[in-house]
Every structure is written in structure tokens, then in C-alpha cells.
């Protein structure tokens, strides 16, 4: 492999041109992929672990909720508040803090959000009352919400276009790993400590690694894309040099320029109103509305799977006669939830393999349709009893969990960080995540109420309709970002 050491002045290029540059073999044959640097991999790992934390704490709520319910004697509405609190925090944090990434920079928000997350985890573990617990869960959610756009963006703006889909979805896949790990840890903790305080350890266990991740993020460079959007060219050149540090070095010199088709940093439309102008509105709808519709189902099913399984086998939390029986029932339900969460991981692996081949839009459309089919099967289970009922629930939830992670759960996250121009990327991705979490909050709060008042079949049937709408809107407002240089893509969209 060779690198051009020509002493002539270096060509003036955009940030993405340098990131996408490939070395050549001695016969001038280009290398098939752009090798990732150590710094690029470090950014990816520190972002991926943040998604792991989110999956762990949000989905382990389903394991912890029966214990919290018993300790604080929760009504169905209070149980809904506990489930909805972290998701409401994500809703606020994604826009309020995530949007700051466009103003203060990607790196600063990336660090601060993890510090806030660790602090609230510790507070949750020692929460003395229900109001304090809800406040702390909400604060933890704010930190997770900030991580939604920031983690995606910091990866997007640091890696080659050719592998962007695979690597972003690989990082996002750690949410599913975290969900499975949270359920497994919940099972182990319940087994080792079968009492009401076990739920506190489930949350507190994550605080130490969260602090370590916050420290690791201190040593990352700022996004050169963001620095260029602020017209800070000298700092951008320092950042890109750190990002692309290799041995042997290439490129050997850097000379950055703004992308010719991009907007001047002095003429950016300010604030969130930029998301609704004629050039960006289509991206805003594509990024946010399908996310809202898929979160209605994903979080309702994800959080309350243990409850649904326990009810189907006649072991609902409210039927427990004492703490020992409650813990035993929770362990049984957790085993079933762990199996279903494993399907999420298989789904995200398929999404990683297919996103840059099949494309985001096709996967999202077919994923929504598959989710609708799975939910319809699960809804039909109420017409049966015994083993048949359990089998239909299992088949429906397995199909749903697989298709949601192949499709909308993965692709909405991926698209939200790609379809917006750089100067609006933090606000756009944050807004989309917030809109999505409106669905998550609604389903976390209303799902136990609807299950109690309407029953399983009407509740799941509502989610079937939402999935079908998600497929339709995705297709009507589609934007193909597969393998695209995002700077050029946004210039082309503006010219259309």
C-alpha cells in the first residue's frame, strides 16, 4: 500500500472528502474500503456503550416494575408514570440537550449527558419515595435523550460514507444487547437477592461503567464537520488531523474548504423553525412521524412483555399473595422476556447486514408491515387458552421483535441522523427522537391502563394500525441516504 508524498500544495477538500479518502496499492489499485483509525473506533465504542446503557435501564424497567409496584403500592396510573418517566425525560432531553450539539458542539454535549446519566442512576438506587423515584427516572431519561442525536451524529460525522449505515446500526444494536443484559441481570439479582430492594441494585449497577465512559469521552476530538459549519477552519483542520491519525500517515497534509453547495455558516436559519422550511420539511416528516408510530409499539411491548407473559400463564403481579411469590412470578416472566429480547439482537444483526445493501427505506417499510403481522398474531391469542394462547403470543412477539429491529426501530434512528443538513443535524435528530418518545411515553403510561380496561386484543389492534401507517408515511416521504456523501445529498435535495 502506498501514500502519495508529492510536495506540491495539498488539494483543498471538504471534511468528508478526507474521511472517505482511500489509499492505493503500489500499482495504483485503490483499496476496497477506507481503513478506520483508532480514534474513529474509539468514538464508535463510546457511542455504542451509551446505547447499551439505554437498552439496559429502559427495558429492565419491565423487570423492576413489579417490585417497585409492591414496595410503593402503585395504582395502574402510578405504574404508568414510573414506566413513562424515563421516556418523558428522553423526549425532553433529545430536543433540549441534543439540540445544544448544534450550538455548543458535539463533544461537550456527548460528555455532559453521560455525567448526568451516572448521577441520576445513583440517585435512583437510593430513592426514598415514589415522587423522588419518578423525578430521578425523568432526569436519567433527559441524559439518555441527549445521547440519541449526539451519539448518532458524532459517529456519522467521523466515519467513511461507505460504512456509515453498518457502523451506526452496529452501535444502535447495543441497545438490544443492553435490553437482554438488563433482563438477564434482573434475573440474576432476583435469584441472588429475592426481596423488594433488588430493583435498586438493577439500576445502581450501571453507575460505575457510566462514569468510566464519561471519562473516556473527554479525550475525543470535536467534529470537524461542526467546526467547519461554524467557520472555524483552523480548529477543524486540527480535529480532522487527530481523527485521521494513521501509521503510515495519510493524508499527510490537510487543506479544508466548505462544501460548495452548502449554505454559508453566516446564513443558517436559526432555531427549530429551520426544520419546517420548504427545503427540510420532507426530512422532518420522514425522520419523526414513523419514529413516533414505531415507538408506540416497541416500548409498549418491550417494557410490558414480562407483564403480558405473566398474565397469560396466570401469574400476574397483582395475583401474588406475598413477596416471595411476587419474585418467583417475576423470575418466570423474565425468562420469557429474555428469549424475546434475544430476537431483537438477531433483528439488528440483519439490519446491519442489509442497511447498505437493501437500503433504509425498503427495510423500514417491510419492517413496519412485519410488525403489523406479528402484533395481529399476538392479538388473536386472546381467542384461545392454554398452550395455544402462549404459542400465539410467542410467535407474534418473536415476529414483532425481529421485524422492528430489522426495520423501523433501527432505520428510524439511522435516517434521523442522515436526512438533515449539518447545521440542523443536532436539532433535527433531537426533534425526531423527541417526537418518537411522545409515542414511547404515551404507550408506557397508557399501555397498562389499556390492558386493564380494554384487554389485550383491542390494545394490540391499535398498534397494528399504527404500524401500517408507519409503512405508508415512510414510502410517501422517502429519502434514500444509502452510501451517500451527506453534504452532496443535501445540496441535491435543496436544488430539487
N, C-alpha and C positions, 0 to 999 in steps of 0.2 A: 504494500500500500504506500502511496506517495502523497506528498503535500506540495503544492506549488509554492516555491520560495522566491518567486520573481520580485525584484527590488523596485519595480515600478509602483506608483501610488496605488493603494488598495482601492478596489471598486467600492463605490458608495451604494449601500444596500439597506433594505429595511431590516428590522429586528427578525422577522420571520424568515427572511431570505438566509440570514446567518444560521438560524436554528435549523433550517431544513437542508443546509449545505451538506453534501456527501463527499468523502474523499475518493480518490481514484487509485486503482492498481497501477503498477508501473507501465502497463500497456494502454493507459488512459481509460480502461473499462471502469465505469462507476460502480461503487459498492451498492448492493441492492437496498440497503436501509441505512439510515443515519444513526450511527452509534450514539447511545446515551452516555452522558458524562456522569461522574459520581455525584455532582451537585444536583443534576436533574433527577437521578434516582432518589437522592435524599429528600427532595421536595415531594416526590411521589409517595414515599413511605410515610412521611409525616402528615400528609393529607389523608392517606388511606387509613391510618390509625384513628384519625378523627371520625371517619365514617364507622369504624368498628365500635367506637365508644357510643355513637348514636344508636346503632342497632342494639347494642347490649342494654343500655339503660331504658330505651323506649319499649322494646319488646319484652324485657324482663319484668316490666310493669304487670304483664298478664300473670306472671308467677307470684309477684309480690302482692297484688291487689286483694286476693282472698285473706291474706294475713293482716294487711292494713285495714281491710273491712272489719275483721273481727276485733282488732285492737281498738279501733276508734268507733265501732258500732255504726257503720256508714249506712245511710239510706241509698237507694239506687241513684238518686241525683248527686249525692256526695261522692259515690263511687265514680260517677261520670266526671265530676270535677277533678278527681285525682288522676284519672286517665287522660283528661283533656289538658291539664295544667302544663306539662312539658311541651305538648304540641302547640298550645297557645303561645308559649314562650318562643318556640321556633318560628311561629307566624310573625311575631313582633321582631325578633332578632334578625330574621333573614332580610327584612327591609331596613330596619333602623340601624343595625350594626353592619350588615352586609353591604348596604348602600354606601357606608363610610369608606369602603375599599376604593371607591371611585374618587373620593376626596382626600383621604389620608394615606392611601397606598394599600396594596395588598398585604405586605409583610406585617405592618403594625396590627392590623385587624386580625390577621392569622395568629399572632402571638397572644393578643389580649383576650380573644374569645376562649382560648384554652385555659388561661389563668382563671377566668370567670367560671368556667365549667368545673374545674377542680375545686374551687372554693365552695360552690353550691353543693357538690357531691358530699363534701364533708359535713355541711350543714344539714343535708337530708338525713344522714346517718344518725344525727343527734336531735332530730326534730322532736320537740316535746308535745306538740299538739297538732291537730288537723290543719288549722289555719297556717301555722308555720310551715308544715309539710307542703301544703299547696303552693305557698309563696316560693319556697326553695325549689320545688319542681318547675315552677314557672321560670325562675332565674336560670336554672340549668338549661331549660329549653331555649332561652334567649341566646346563650352561648352556642348551643347546637345550631340554632337558626343562622347565626352569623357564619358558621362554618359551611353551611350549604353553598352559598355562592362563592365564598372566598377560597375554599379548598379546590373547587372545580376550576375557578379562574386561574389560580396560581399554577395548576398543572397545565391548563390549556395554553397559557402564555409562556410556558417554559419548555415545551416538548415539540418534536417534529410533527408536522401535519399528517404524515403518513401513518403514524401510530397513535394519533390523538384519541380516536374512539376506543381502541383497545385498552389504553392505559387509564383513561378516565373511568371506564366501566370496570376495570380491574380494581381501581381504588374504591369505586362505589360498591363493588361486590363485598367489601369488608363490612358493609352494613349487614348483609345477610350472615356473614360469619359471626359478627357480633351478636346478632339475634340468636343464633344457635348457641353460641358460647354463653350468652346470658341465661338461656333456658337450662343448659347443662349445669352451669354454676349454681343456678337456683335449686336444681335437683340435688346437687351435692351438698349445698348448705343446709337444705331442709333435712337431708338424711343425717348429716352430722350434728345439726342443731335444731331438732324438731320442736321449736317453740315460736311464739309470736314475734320475737326480736330478729328472726332470721332475715326478714326483708331489709333491715337496716344494713346488714353486712353485704347484701347483694349490691347495694349502691356504693357503700364506702369502699368496697374492694377496688374500685376503678380509680380512686383519687390519686394514688401514688404514681401509676403509669401516666395519668393525665399531666401531672406536674413534670414528669420527665419529658413528655412530648412538648410541653410549653418551652422548656429549656432548649430542646433541640431546634425549635423554630427560631430562636434568637439568632442563629448562625446562618440563616438563609439570605440570599440577595433579594433585593426588591425586583419586581417585574420590570424588565427593560421596556416592554410594551407600554406599561402605565407611565413610566418616566418619559417616554417619547410623546405620549399623549398630553403630558404637561409641559412639553417643550424643554425638558431638562436633559439635553443631549449628552453632555459630558458625563452625568451620573448614569445615564442609560448605557453608555459605552463601557463604563466600569462594571456595571451589573452584568452585561452580556459577556464580558471577558471572564468574570467569575463563573457564570453559568456554564460556559463552554470551555472551561479549563481541561485540557487533554494532554496526554503524553504519547506520541509526539503532538505538539500543538497544531491545531487547525481550527478555524482560520488563524493565521499568525498576526494579522492586524485587523482592526475594525474601523469602519467609517460609516456611521449610520445616517440615514435620511428618513424623513417622513414618507409614508406611502402616498404616492401622487394622487391617488383617487380618494384619499381620506379627508375628512374635514379638518380645517385648521384648529389647533388647540385653543385658539382665541375666539372661535365662533361656535363652540359647542352649545347646544341647547341645554339650559340648566335644569337641574332637578328631575323629578319623576315625570313631568309633563313631556319630556323628550321621548318617553316610551309610547306616547299616544299620537305623535305626529304621523303624517301620511306615510313616511318612509319606514317607520319602525312598528306601526300598529299591527301589521300582519305577524311579525315576530313575537310581539307581546301576547297576542291571542294564542298562537301556536305553543308558546312556552308555558303559559299559565293555565288556560282552561282545561286541556287534557290532564295536567298535573292535578288540578282540583278534583276532577272526576275519578282519577285513579286512586288518589289518597282516601277518598270516601270509602273505598272497598279495602285497600291494602291495610290501613291502620285498624279499621274495624275488625277485619278477620285476624290480623296479626296480634292485636292486643287481647282479643276475647276468644281466641281459639281454645285455650285451656278451659274457659268457662263453658263454651259450647260443647266441647267433648265431655266435660264432667256432667253436664245436664243430660246429654244423650245416654250416658251409662248410668244415670240415676244417682250421680254423686255431686249434685250442685252444691256450691258453698253454703247456701242457706239451709241445706238439709243436714249439715254437720251438727252433731249433738254435743261435741266438746272439741278442745283444741287439737287433741291427738287425732281425732277423726278428720278434722279440717286439713291438717298437714298431710295425712295419708291420702285424702282425696286430691289435694293439690299435687302431690307427687305423681299420682296416676295420670292426671291431666297433663302434667308437664312432660311426661314421657311421650304422649301423643303429639304434643306441640313440638317437641324436639324433632320428631320424624318429619313433620310438615315443614319445619324451618330448614331442614336439610335439603328439601326440594328447592327452596329459594336459592341455595348455593349452586345447585345443578343448573337452575334457570339463568343465573348471572354468568356462569361459565359459557353457556350457549350464546348469551348476548355478547360477551367479549369476543367470541369467535366469529360472530355473524355481523356485528355492527358495521365494520369496514368493508364487508363483502356484500351483504344484502342491502344495507342501508338503514338509517334510523327510522324513516317514515314507514316503510313496509313492516318492520318489526313492531313498531308501535301500533299500527292498525291491526295486524294479525294478533298481536298480544291482547289488545282490548277484546277482540272477538273471542279469543280463547278464555279470557277471564269471564266473559258473559256466560259461556258454555259451562264452565266449572261452577259458577255460582248458581246457575239454573239446576244443575245436578244436585248440589247441596240443598237447595231449596225444596226439591222434590222429596228429600229424605223424610220429611215430616209426615208423608203419606204412608210410611211403613213403620215397623217397630223391630226391636231386637237387633240381630246381626245385620239385617238388610239396611236398616237405618244407619248404623255405624259405617257400613261399607260405602253407602252413597255419600255420606258426609266426607269420608276419607278420600274417595275418588274425586269429588267436587273440589275439595280444598287442595288436593295434590295438583290437579289440573290448574286451578286458580293460581297457586303459588308459583308453579312453573311458568305459566304464561305471563304473569305480571312481571316477573323478573327478566324474562326474555324480552318482553315488550315494554309496556308503559312505565313500570317502576324504574327501569334502567334508562329508557330512552328519553323520558321527560327530563330527567336530571342531566343527561348528556346534551340534549338540544338547548336547554336553558342557558348553558354557558357558551354556546356557539353562535346562536342566531342574532345576538346583539353586537353593535359596534363597540370598540374598545372603551370609548369614553362613557358608554352607558352600560357596560357589561356587568359591573357590580350591582347597579340598581336594577337592571333588567332581570338578572338571575335571582337576585334577592326578592324582587317583586313576584316573580313566578313561584319561587319557593313559598312565599307568604300566602299567595292565593291557593297553592296546593294545600298548605296547612290549615286553611279555612275548612277544607274538606276533612282533614285529619281531626281537627278539633271538634267539628260537628259530629263526626262518626264516633269519636271516643266518648263524647258526652251523651249523645243520643242513642248509641248502639245498645247499651244495657237497658235503657228505658224502652226502646222499641222492641227489644227481645222480650221484655216483660209484658208490655201492653199489647203488641201486635202478634208476637210469636216469630218463629224462625223463618217460615216461608215468606210472609209479606216483607219482612226486613231484607232478606236476601234478594227478593224480586226487585226491590227498589234499586239495589246495587247492580242488578243485571241491566236495567235501563241506563244507568249511569255509564256502564262500560260500553254499551252500544253508541251512546252519544259521543264518548271519547274517541271511538274509531272514526265516526263521521267528521268531527271537527278537525282531527289530525289530518285527514285526507283533504279537506276543503282548504286548509291554511298551510299546506305543506311547504317546507323549505329544505332542500337537500344540502346538507353540510358534509356529506361523506368525503373525507380526504381533501377537503378544500382548504386553500390558504384563506383564512377568515378575513384578512384585510381586503383581498381581491373580491371575495364573495360579497361583502357588504357594499363595496363600490358598485358592483354589478346590480345588486338589488336596488340601490339608490337610483341607478340610471334607467331601470325598467319602467 
